[in-house]
């Protein structure tokens, strides 16, 4: 278990050395779920989707998939650009 945690931490260190973590506000559209929003913002960076969704919930004080069209939520994303 501890070795897995260290490997996971090392993977994130490698990710952070190339990309900057940023935050933005997005409007929830009809049919959006936290899962579909996660798919849009985690790209192909090998980020655990469940952990990403937990972060969105924490940032926005949400429970599970408790989002409605028209609401605004804060999400994180990674970019090589410094913002």
FINUDO-197537 format. One record per atom (N, C-alpha, C, O, CB): residue in one letter; x, y, z. Coordinates in steps of 0.1 Angstrom, whole numbers. Glycine has a CB too. Example, Ala and Ser with C-alpha at 12.3 -4.5 7.8 and 13.67 -1.06 7.14 Angstrom:
BEGIN
('A'; (132; -57; 78))
('A'; (123; -45; 78))
('A'; (132; -33; 78))
('A'; (142; -33; 85))
('A'; (113; -45; 90))
('S'; (128; -22; 71))
('S'; (137; -11; 71))
('S'; (129; 0; 79))
('S'; (134; 11; 80))
('S'; (141; -6; 57))
This chain:
BEGIN
('X'; (8; -12; 0))
('X'; (0; 0; 0))
('X'; (9; 13; 0))
('X'; (6; 22; -8))
('X'; (-9; 0; 12))
('X'; (19; 13; 9))
('X'; (27; 25; 9))
('X'; (35; 27; -4))
('X'; (36; 38; -8))
('X'; (37; 23; 21))
('X'; (40; 16; -10))
('X'; (47; 17; -22))
('X'; (38; 23; -33))
('X'; (42; 31; -41))
('X'; (53; 4; -27))
('X'; (25; 18; -34))
('X'; (16; 24; -44))
('X'; (14; 39; -42))
('X'; (14; 46; -51))
('X'; (2; 16; -42))
('X'; (12; 43; -29))
('X'; (11; 57; -26))
('X'; (23; 65; -31))
('X'; (21; 76; -37))
('X'; (8; 59; -11))
('X'; (35; 60; -29))
('X'; (47; 67; -33))
('X'; (48; 68; -48))
('X'; (51; 78; -54))
('X'; (59; 60; -28))
('X'; (44; 57; -55))
('X'; (44; 57; -70))
('X'; (34; 67; -75))
('X'; (37; 74; -85))
('X'; (41; 43; -76))
('X'; (22; 68; -69))
('X'; (12; 77; -73))
('X'; (17; 91; -71))
('X'; (15; 100; -80))
('X'; (-1; 74; -65))
('X'; (23; 94; -60))
('X'; (28; 107; -57))
('X'; (39; 111; -67))
('X'; (39; 122; -71))
('X'; (34; 107; -42))
('X'; (47; 102; -70))
('X'; (58; 104; -80))
('X'; (52; 108; -93))
('X'; (57; 117; -100))
('X'; (68; 92; -81))
('X'; (42; 101; -97))
('X'; (35; 104; -110))
('X'; (30; 118; -110))
('X'; (32; 125; -120))
('X'; (23; 94; -113))
('X'; (24; 123; -99))
('X'; (19; 136; -98))
('X'; (30; 146; -98))
('X'; (29; 157; -104))
('X'; (10; 138; -86))
('X'; (42; 143; -92))
('X'; (53; 152; -93))
('X'; (58; 154; -107))
('X'; (61; 165; -111))
('X'; (65; 147; -84))
('X'; (58; 143; -115))
('X'; (62; 144; -129))
('X'; (52; 153; -137))
('X'; (56; 161; -145))
('X'; (63; 130; -135))
('X'; (39; 151; -134))
('X'; (29; 159; -140))
('X'; (31; 174; -137))
('X'; (30; 182; -146))
('X'; (15; 154; -136))
('X'; (33; 177; -125))
('X'; (34; 191; -120))
('X'; (47; 198; -126))
('X'; (47; 210; -127))
('X'; (34; 192; -105))
('X'; (57; 190; -129))
('X'; (69; 196; -134))
('X'; (67; 201; -149))
('X'; (75; 209; -153))
('X'; (80; 186; -134))
('X'; (57; 196; -156))
('X'; (54; 201; -170))
('X'; (42; 210; -171))
('X'; (41; 218; -180))
('X'; (53; 189; -178))
('X'; (33; 209; -162))
('X'; (20; 216; -163))
('X'; (17; 224; -150))
('X'; (21; 220; -139))
('X'; (8; 206; -165))
('X'; (11; 235; -152))
('X'; (6; 244; -141))
('X'; (-8; 241; -139))
('X'; (-16; 239; -148))
('X'; (9; 259; -144))
('X'; (-12; 240; -126))
('X'; (-26; 238; -122))
('X'; (-33; 252; -121))
('X'; (-28; 261; -115))
('X'; (-27; 230; -109))
('X'; (-44; 253; -128))
('X'; (-52; 265; -129))
('X'; (-66; 262; -125))
('X'; (-70; 250; -124))
('X'; (-51; 272; -143))
('X'; (-74; 273; -122))
('X'; (-88; 271; -119))
('X'; (-96; 280; -128))
('X'; (-92; 291; -132))
('X'; (-91; 274; -104))
('X'; (-108; 276; -131))
('X'; (-117; 284; -139))
('X'; (-132; 281; -135))
('X'; (-135; 271; -130))
('X'; (-115; 282; -154))
('X'; (-140; 291; -138))
('X'; (-155; 289; -135))
('X'; (-161; 285; -148))
('X'; (-159; 291; -159))
('X'; (-161; 302; -129))
('X'; (-169; 275; -148))
('X'; (-176; 270; -160))
('X'; (-191; 269; -157))
('X'; (-196; 267; -146))
('X'; (-171; 256; -164))
('X'; (-199; 272; -167))
('X'; (-213; 271; -166))
('X'; (-218; 257; -169))
('X'; (-213; 251; -179))
('X'; (-220; 281; -176))
('X'; (-226; 251; -161))
('X'; (-231; 238; -163))
('X'; (-242; 238; -173))
('X'; (-251; 246; -172))
('X'; (-237; 232; -149))
('X'; (-240; 230; -184))
('X'; (-250; 230; -194))
('X'; (-260; 218; -192))
('X'; (-257; 209; -185))
('X'; (-243; 228; -208))
('X'; (-271; 218; -199))
('X'; (-281; 208; -198))
('X'; (-274; 194; -202))
('X'; (-268; 194; -213))
('X'; (-293; 211; -207))
('X'; (-276; 184; -194))
('X'; (-270; 171; -197))
('X'; (-256; 169; -191))
('X'; (-251; 158; -191))
('X'; (-270; 169; -211))
('X'; (-250; 180; -186))
('X'; (-237; 178; -180))
('X'; (-238; 170; -167))
('X'; (-247; 171; -159))
('X'; (-230; 192; -177))
('X'; (-227; 162; -164))
('X'; (-226; 155; -152))
('X'; (-211; 159; -147))
('X'; (-203; 164; -155))
('X'; (-228; 140; -153))
('X'; (-209; 156; -134))
('X'; (-195; 158; -130))
('X'; (-185; 149; -138))
('X'; (-174; 153; -141))
('X'; (-193; 154; -115))
('X'; (-190; 137; -142))
('X'; (-182; 128; -150))
('X'; (-179; 134; -164))
('X'; (-167; 133; -168))
('X'; (-189; 114; -151))
('X'; (-189; 140; -170))
('X'; (-186; 146; -183))
('X'; (-177; 158; -182))
('X'; (-169; 160; -191))
('X'; (-199; 149; -190))
('X'; (-179; 166; -172))
('X'; (-170; 177; -170))
('X'; (-156; 173; -167))
('X'; (-146; 179; -172))
('X'; (-175; 186; -158))
('X'; (-154; 162; -159))
('X'; (-141; 157; -157))
('X'; (-135; 152; -170))
('X'; (-123; 155; -172))
('X'; (-142; 145; -147))
('X'; (-142; 145; -178))
('X'; (-137; 141; -191))
('X'; (-131; 153; -199))
('X'; (-121; 151; -206))
('X'; (-147; 133; -199))
('X'; (-138; 164; -198))
('X'; (-134; 176; -206))
('X'; (-121; 182; -201))
('X'; (-113; 187; -208))
('X'; (-145; 186; -207))
('X'; (-120; 182; -188))
('X'; (-109; 190; -182))
('X'; (-97; 182; -177))
('X'; (-86; 188; -175))
('X'; (-114; 198; -170))
('X'; (-97; 169; -176))
('X'; (-85; 162; -172))
('X'; (-77; 158; -184))
('X'; (-66; 153; -182))
('X'; (-89; 150; -163))
('X'; (-82; 160; -195))
('X'; (-75; 156; -208))
('X'; (-70; 142; -207))
('X'; (-76; 133; -202))
('X'; (-64; 166; -210))
('X'; (-58; 140; -212))
('X'; (-52; 127; -212))
('X'; (-40; 127; -203))
('X'; (-29; 121; -206))
('X'; (-48; 123; -226))
('X'; (-41; 133; -191))
('X'; (-29; 135; -182))
('X'; (-28; 124; -172))
('X'; (-21; 125; -162))
('X'; (-30; 148; -176))
('X'; (-36; 113; -174))
('X'; (-35; 102; -164))
('X'; (-39; 106; -150))
('X'; (-33; 101; -140))
('X'; (-21; 96; -164))
('X'; (-49; 115; -149))
('X'; (-54; 119; -136))
('X'; (-66; 110; -132))
('X'; (-74; 107; -141))
('X'; (-58; 134; -136))
('X'; (-66; 105; -120))
('X'; (-77; 97; -116))
('X'; (-90; 105; -116))
('X'; (-92; 115; -109))
('X'; (-74; 91; -102))
('X'; (-100; 100; -124))
('X'; (-113; 107; -125))
('X'; (-120; 108; -112))
('X'; (-126; 119; -109))
('X'; (-121; 100; -136))
('X'; (-120; 98; -104))
('X'; (-127; 98; -91))
('X'; (-121; 109; -82))
('X'; (-129; 116; -75))
('X'; (-127; 84; -85))
('X'; (-108; 110; -82))
('X'; (-102; 120; -74))
('X'; (-105; 134; -79))
('X'; (-107; 143; -71))
('X'; (-86; 118; -73))
('X'; (-105; 135; -92))
('X'; (-108; 148; -98))
('X'; (-122; 153; -94))
('X'; (-124; 164; -91))
('X'; (-106; 148; -113))
('X'; (-132; 144; -95))
('X'; (-145; 147; -92))
('X'; (-146; 151; -77))
('X'; (-154; 160; -73))
('X'; (-155; 135; -95))
('X'; (-139; 143; -68))
('X'; (-139; 147; -54))
('X'; (-134; 161; -52))
('X'; (-139; 168; -43))
('X'; (-131; 136; -46))
('X'; (-124; 165; -60))
('X'; (-119; 178; -59))
('X'; (-129; 189; -63))
('X'; (-131; 199; -56))
('X'; (-106; 180; -67))
('X'; (-136; 186; -74))
('X'; (-147; 195; -78))
('X'; (-157; 197; -67))
('X'; (-162; 208; -64))
('X'; (-154; 190; -92))
('X'; (-161; 185; -61))
('X'; (-171; 186; -51))
('X'; (-166; 194; -39))
('X'; (-174; 202; -33))
('X'; (-175; 171; -46))
('X'; (-154; 192; -35))
('X'; (-148; 200; -24))
('X'; (-147; 215; -27))
('X'; (-150; 223; -19))
('X'; (-134; 194; -21))
('X'; (-143; 218; -39))
('X'; (-142; 232; -43))
('X'; (-155; 239; -43))
('X'; (-156; 251; -41))
('X'; (-136; 233; -57))
('X'; (-166; 232; -46))
('X'; (-179; 238; -48))
('X'; (-190; 234; -38))
('X'; (-202; 237; -39))
('X'; (-184; 234; -62))
('X'; (-185; 227; -27))
('X'; (-194; 222; -17))
('X'; (-206; 214; -22))
('X'; (-218; 217; -19))
('X'; (-200; 234; -9))
('X'; (-203; 205; -31))
('X'; (-213; 196; -37))
('X'; (-213; 182; -31))
('X'; (-203; 178; -26))
('X'; (-210; 195; -53))
('X'; (-224; 176; -33))
('X'; (-226; 162; -29))
('X'; (-228; 154; -42))
('X'; (-237; 157; -50))
('X'; (-237; 159; -19))
('X'; (-220; 144; -45))
('X'; (-221; 135; -56))
('X'; (-223; 143; -69))
('X'; (-215; 152; -72))
('X'; (-233; 125; -54))
('X'; (-234; 140; -77))
('X'; (-236; 146; -90))
('X'; (-247; 156; -88))
('X'; (-257; 157; -96))
('X'; (-240; 135; -100))
('X'; (-246; 165; -79))
('X'; (-256; 175; -75))
('X'; (-254; 188; -82))
('X'; (-252; 198; -76))
('X'; (-257; 177; -60))
('X'; (-255; 188; -96))
('X'; (-253; 200; -104))
('X'; (-265; 202; -113))
('X'; (-272; 192; -117))
('X'; (-240; 200; -112))
('X'; (-268; 214; -115))
('X'; (-280; 217; -124))
('X'; (-276; 227; -135))
('X'; (-267; 235; -133))
('X'; (-291; 224; -115))
('X'; (-282; 225; -146))
('X'; (-280; 234; -158))
('X'; (-281; 248; -153))
('X'; (-291; 252; -146))
('X'; (-289; 231; -170))
('X'; (-272; 257; -158))
('X'; (-273; 271; -155))
('X'; (-264; 275; -143))
('X'; (-261; 287; -141))
('X'; (-287; 275; -152))
('X'; (-260; 265; -135))
('X'; (-251; 268; -123))
('X'; (-237; 271; -128))
('X'; (-234; 266; -139))
('X'; (-252; 257; -113))
('X'; (-229; 277; -120))
('X'; (-215; 279; -123))
('X'; (-207; 271; -112))
('X'; (-210; 272; -100))
('X'; (-211; 294; -123))
('X'; (-197; 264; -117))
('X'; (-188; 257; -107))
('X'; (-174; 260; -111))
('X'; (-170; 263; -122))
('X'; (-191; 242; -108))
('X'; (-165; 258; -101))
('X'; (-151; 260; -102))
('X'; (-145; 246; -105))
('X'; (-148; 237; -98))
('X'; (-144; 267; -90))
('X'; (-136; 246; -116))
('X'; (-129; 233; -119))
('X'; (-114; 237; -120))
('X'; (-110; 248; -123))
('X'; (-135; 227; -132))
('X'; (-106; 226; -118))
('X'; (-92; 228; -121))
('X'; (-88; 222; -134))
('X'; (-95; 214; -139))
('X'; (-83; 221; -109))
('X'; (-78; 227; -140))
('X'; (-73; 222; -152))
('X'; (-58; 224; -153))
('X'; (-52; 233; -145))
('X'; (-80; 229; -165))
('X'; (-51; 217; -161))
('X'; (-37; 218; -163))
('X'; (-33; 224; -176))
('X'; (-39; 221; -186))
('X'; (-30; 204; -161))
('X'; (-23; 233; -176))
('X'; (-18; 239; -188))
('X'; (-3; 242; -187))
('X'; (2; 244; -176))
('X'; (-26; 253; -190))
('X'; (3; 242; -198))
('X'; (17; 246; -198))
('X'; (19; 261; -197))
('X'; (30; 265; -194))
('X'; (24; 241; -211))
('X'; (9; 268; -200))
('X'; (9; 283; -199))
('X'; (8; 287; -184))
('X'; (1; 281; -176))
('X'; (-2; 289; -207))
('X'; (15; 298; -181))
('X'; (14; 303; -167))
('X'; (3; 314; -168))
('X'; (4; 323; -176))
('X'; (28; 309; -162))
('X'; (-6; 312; -159))
('X'; (-18; 322; -159))
('X'; (-17; 331; -147))
('X'; (-25; 339; -145))
('X'; (-31; 314; -159))
